Amino acid sequence: MMHYGKLLALAGLVGIVSAEAGGSAYFYRRTMMRYNVKTERTMKMSGVDWDQYFSKMKECREWMMEQPHEDVWIRSEDSLKLHGTYFQGAGNVEEKKCKKAVICFHGYTSQGLADYGSISNYYLKRGYNVLLVDQRSHGQSEGKYIGFGCKDRYDAYRWIEWVIGQEGENVQILLHGNSMGGATVLMASGLDLPQQVKGIIADCPFTSPKAVFTHVLHSMYHLPAFPIIQIADAVNKRQAGYGLDECNSAREVRKAKVPVLLIHGDADTFVPCSMSEEIYKNCKSPKQKLIIHGAGHCESYYKDREAYEGAMDSFIGGIIE
């Protein structure tokens, strides 16, 4: 017969395991499943005072929405209906020998029209057609489980094919992503991309879902990653079909063939700047980086627009005709 003290210890262990499993399930539901994630919570976690930029952002978005645009749709390889908004750039007329297009990927809990209301002005006024994508499980796109770039990289490939079909074989394409969208475009860099893709711009990207969740648990919740991440990883493999470190931007860029521009704020507490440094170190294709002093998560464009657009001018000028 088991000693009473051992029974108590076993009961305590079962209780701890149950509590940890319950905590992992709660964490998983709040971060990985579409209908439990909240944009407001993500904005607070970014640590940026967005109110100071609201007036300018509103002005830029209103101008963007006045430009000719249409809703467009594709199917993902796993049959999700994905949504985008396609804008025609100023001066991008049929007579041009080469057309330019940029496909933009938003951050976690956001959507294309929300994240690119300002930067789209840069592209549209320079004659680019602009496709603002709603990543799977965001905006008007279907999906129950968030892809965190691991699934979305294949969606990005489908969007690239759509733009080529829309604009012709001579189109020149940029991929631009911020935060989770930045991870998406960098993870896509490891794929065999069509030759029409000329470059990738990634603003405050993370290396992998596992790495960014571990950082958030430590820095914001003061919790150990083990066993929450391990349990969430197992659940995600079963439910969503991919592991939290199955695709890692810092690994995928070792296979990159197109030029990459990395942008990050050194005051980013949500996705630390060290992740971009790791990605930059591993990137095998031509690469540039811009670190904006004092900028928080996704704040770089608003903190120092001149430096941001200057880096884009320099990068794009070497790859797009």
C-alpha positions in Angstrom: 0.0 0.0 0.0 1.3 3.4 -0.9 2.4 5.6 2.0 0.0 8.4 2.9 2.7 11.0 2.4 3.5 9.7 -1.1 -0.2 9.9 -2.0 -0.2 13.5 -0.9 2.9 14.2 -3.0 1.4 12.4 -6.0 -1.9 14.3 -5.6 0.1 17.6 -5.4 2.0 16.7 -8.6 -1.2 15.9 -10.4 -2.6 19.2 -9.3 0.5 21.1 -10.6 0.4 19.3 -13.9 -3.3 20.0 -14.3 -2.8 23.6 -13.4 0.1 23.9 -15.9 -2.0 22.2 -18.6 -4.9 24.5 -17.9 -2.6 27.5 -18.1 -1.2 26.3 -21.4 -4.7 25.8 -22.8 -5.6 29.3 -21.7 -2.5 30.7 -23.2 -3.1 28.8 -26.5 -6.7 30.0 -26.8 -5.7 33.7 -26.2 -2.8 33.7 -28.7 -3.4 31.1 -31.4 -7.1 31.0 -32.0 -8.8 33.7 -34.2 -11.8 34.6 -32.1 -9.9 35.1 -28.8 -7.1 37.4 -29.9 -7.8 41.1 -29.5 -6.2 44.0 -31.4 -6.5 46.3 -28.3 -4.5 43.9 -26.2 -1.7 43.6 -28.9 -1.5 47.4 -29.1 -1.1 47.7 -25.4 1.6 45.1 -25.4 3.5 47.0 -28.1 4.1 49.7 -25.5 3.7 52.5 -28.0 1.6 55.6 -27.5 -0.3 55.5 -30.8 -2.4 58.5 -30.0 0.4 60.9 -30.8 0.4 59.6 -34.4 -3.3 59.2 -34.9 -3.9 62.5 -36.8 -1.3 61.8 -39.4 -2.3 58.2 -39.7 -5.9 59.2 -40.3 -4.9 61.7 -43.0 -2.8 59.1 -44.8 -5.5 56.4 -44.6 -8.1 58.8 -46.0 -5.9 59.6 -49.0 -5.3 55.9 -49.6 -9.0 55.1 -49.5 -9.6 57.8 -52.1 -7.4 55.9 -54.6 -8.9 53.3 -57.0 -9.1 50.0 -55.3 -11.0 46.7 -55.3 -11.5 43.6 -53.1 -9.7 40.5 -54.4 -9.8 36.9 -53.3 -7.8 33.7 -53.6 -7.8 30.2 -52.2 -5.0 28.9 -50.0 -3.5 25.5 -50.5 -5.6 24.2 -47.7 -8.8 25.8 -49.2 -9.2 28.9 -47.1 -10.7 31.9 -48.8 -8.2 34.8 -48.4 -8.9 38.5 -48.9 -6.9 41.4 -50.1 -7.4 45.0 -51.2 -5.7 46.0 -54.5 -4.8 49.6 -55.2 -3.7 51.0 -58.5 -0.6 53.2 -58.2 -0.5 56.8 -59.6 0.9 56.8 -63.1 1.0 53.0 -63.4 -0.6 52.9 -66.8 -0.8 50.2 -69.5 1.9 51.9 -71.6 4.6 51.2 -69.1 7.0 48.5 -70.1 7.5 47.3 -66.5 4.9 47.4 -63.8 5.8 47.6 -60.1 3.8 46.0 -57.3 4.2 45.5 -53.6 2.4 42.9 -51.5 2.0 44.0 -47.9 1.5 41.7 -44.9 0.2 43.1 -41.6 1.0 42.2 -38.0 -0.6 40.0 -35.4 -4.4 40.7 -34.7 -4.4 43.4 -37.4 -5.4 43.6 -41.1 -4.0 45.0 -44.3 -6.0 48.2 -44.4 -5.1 49.0 -40.8 -1.4 48.5 -40.9 -0.6 50.1 -44.3 -2.7 53.3 -44.3 0.5 55.3 -44.1 3.3 53.4 -45.8 1.0 52.7 -48.8 1.2 56.4 -49.6 4.9 56.0 -50.2 4.3 53.2 -52.7 1.2 54.5 -54.4 2.8 57.9 -55.1 5.7 56.2 -56.8 3.6 54.2 -59.2 3.3 50.9 -57.4 0.2 48.8 -57.4 -0.3 47.9 -53.8 -1.9 44.7 -52.5 -2.9 44.8 -48.8 -3.4 41.2 -47.7 -5.5 40.0 -44.8 -3.4 37.1 -43.5 -5.3 33.9 -42.7 -7.5 34.2 -39.6 -7.4 38.0 -39.8 -9.7 40.6 -41.4 -11.9 39.1 -44.1 -9.8 36.1 -44.6 -11.0 32.7 -43.4 -9.2 30.5 -40.8 -9.6 29.4 -37.2 -5.9 29.1 -36.3 -3.4 31.9 -36.8 -0.5 30.9 -39.0 2.3 33.1 -37.5 4.1 33.1 -40.9 4.6 29.4 -40.9 1.4 28.8 -42.9 1.2 32.3 -44.3 4.4 31.9 -46.3 2.6 29.6 -48.6 -0.3 32.0 -48.8 2.2 34.7 -49.8 3.3 32.5 -52.7 -0.3 32.2 -53.8 -0.6 36.0 -53.7 2.6 36.4 -55.7 1.1 34.2 -58.4 -2.1 36.2 -58.3 -0.2 39.5 -58.9 1.8 37.9 -61.8 -1.5 36.7 -63.3 -3.0 40.1 -62.9 -0.1 42.3 -64.2 1.8 40.0 -66.5 5.2 38.3 -66.5 7.2 41.5 -66.6 5.8 42.8 -63.2 8.4 43.6 -60.6 7.3 42.6 -57.1 8.3 43.6 -53.6 7.2 41.9 -50.4 6.8 44.1 -47.3 5.8 42.9 -43.9 5.7 44.2 -40.3 5.8 42.1 -37.1 4.1 38.8 -37.9 3.9 40.0 -41.5 7.7 40.5 -41.4 8.1 37.0 -40.3 5.8 35.8 -43.1 7.9 37.5 -45.9 11.2 36.3 -44.4 9.9 32.7 -44.0 8.8 33.0 -47.7 12.4 33.9 -48.6 13.3 30.3 -48.1 10.9 29.2 -50.8 11.7 29.0 -54.5 10.1 32.3 -55.3 9.2 33.4 -58.9 11.8 35.6 -60.6 9.4 38.5 -60.5 10.0 38.9 -56.7 12.9 41.4 -56.5 13.2 42.1 -52.8 11.8 41.8 -49.3 11.4 44.4 -46.6 10.7 43.2 -43.1 9.9 45.6 -40.2 10.3 44.3 -36.7 10.0 40.6 -37.6 10.3 37.8 -35.1 12.3 34.6 -35.7 9.7 32.1 -34.7 6.4 31.8 -32.8 8.2 29.8 -30.1 10.9 32.5 -29.7 8.5 35.5 -29.5 6.0 33.7 -27.1 8.9 32.7 -24.9 10.0 36.3 -24.8 6.5 37.6 -24.0 6.0 35.0 -21.2 9.3 36.1 -19.6 9.2 39.8 -20.1 5.5 40.7 -19.8 4.0 37.9 -17.7 7.1 36.9 -15.7 6.3 33.3 -16.3 8.6 30.4 -17.3 8.2 29.2 -20.8 8.3 25.5 -19.7 6.0 23.7 -19.9 3.5 26.2 -21.4 5.3 26.5 -24.8 5.8 22.7 -25.0 2.2 22.0 -24.4 1.0 24.8 -26.7 3.4 23.4 -29.4 1.9 19.9 -29.1 -1.7 21.3 -29.3 -0.8 23.5 -32.3 0.7 20.6 -34.2 -2.5 18.7 -33.6 -5.0 21.5 -34.2 -3.3 23.9 -36.7 -0.9 21.5 -38.4 2.5 23.1 -37.6 5.0 23.4 -34.7 5.9 26.7 -33.1 9.5 26.4 -34.2 8.8 24.5 -37.4 9.6 27.5 -39.5 12.1 30.1 -38.2 12.9 33.3 -40.1 16.6 33.2 -39.0 16.9 29.7 -40.5 14.8 30.4 -43.7 16.9 33.4 -44.7 19.9 31.1 -45.0 18.2 30.0 -48.2 17.2 33.5 -49.4 18.1 34.5 -52.9 16.4 37.9 -53.1 17.8 41.0 -51.4 16.5 41.7 -47.8 16.0 45.0 -45.9 15.5 44.7 -42.2 14.1 47.5 -40.1 13.7 47.5 -36.3 13.3 49.9 -33.4 15.9 49.4 -30.6 13.2 50.2 -28.0 10.9 47.3 -29.1 9.9 45.4 -26.0 7.4 43.1 -27.8 9.7 41.7 -30.5 13.2 42.5 -29.4 15.6 44.1 -31.9 18.0 41.2 -31.2 15.7 39.0 -33.4 16.4 41.2 -36.5 20.1 41.1 -35.6 20.0 37.3 -35.6 18.1 37.2 -38.9 20.6 39.7 -40.4 23.5 37.6 -39.3 22.0 34.4 -40.9 20.8 36.0 -44.2 22.7 34.7 -47.2 21.3 37.1 -49.8 22.3 40.8 -50.2 21.1 42.5 -47.1 20.7 45.9 -45.5 19.4 47.0 -42.1 18.1 50.1 -40.4 17.8 50.4 -36.6 15.7 53.3 -35.4 16.8 54.6 -32.1 14.0 54.9 -29.5 11.3 53.3 -31.7 9.0 50.7 -30.2 7.2 47.9 -31.9 6.0 48.9 -35.4 6.8 52.5 -34.5 9.9 53.0 -36.7 8.1 54.6 -39.7 6.4 57.2 -37.5 9.4 57.8 -35.2 11.7 58.6 -38.1 9.9 58.7 -41.4 12.8 60.3 -43.2 15.3 57.6 -42.2 12.7 54.9 -43.0 11.9 56.1 -46.4 15.5 56.9 -47.1 16.4 53.3 -46.4 13.6 52.2 -48.7 14.8 54.5 -51.5 18.3 53.1 -51.2 17.2 49.5 -51.1 14.6 49.7 -53.8 16.7 51.8 -56.1 19.2 49.0 -56.4 16.6 46.3 -57.4 13.6 47.8 -59.1 13.8 49.6 -62.5 
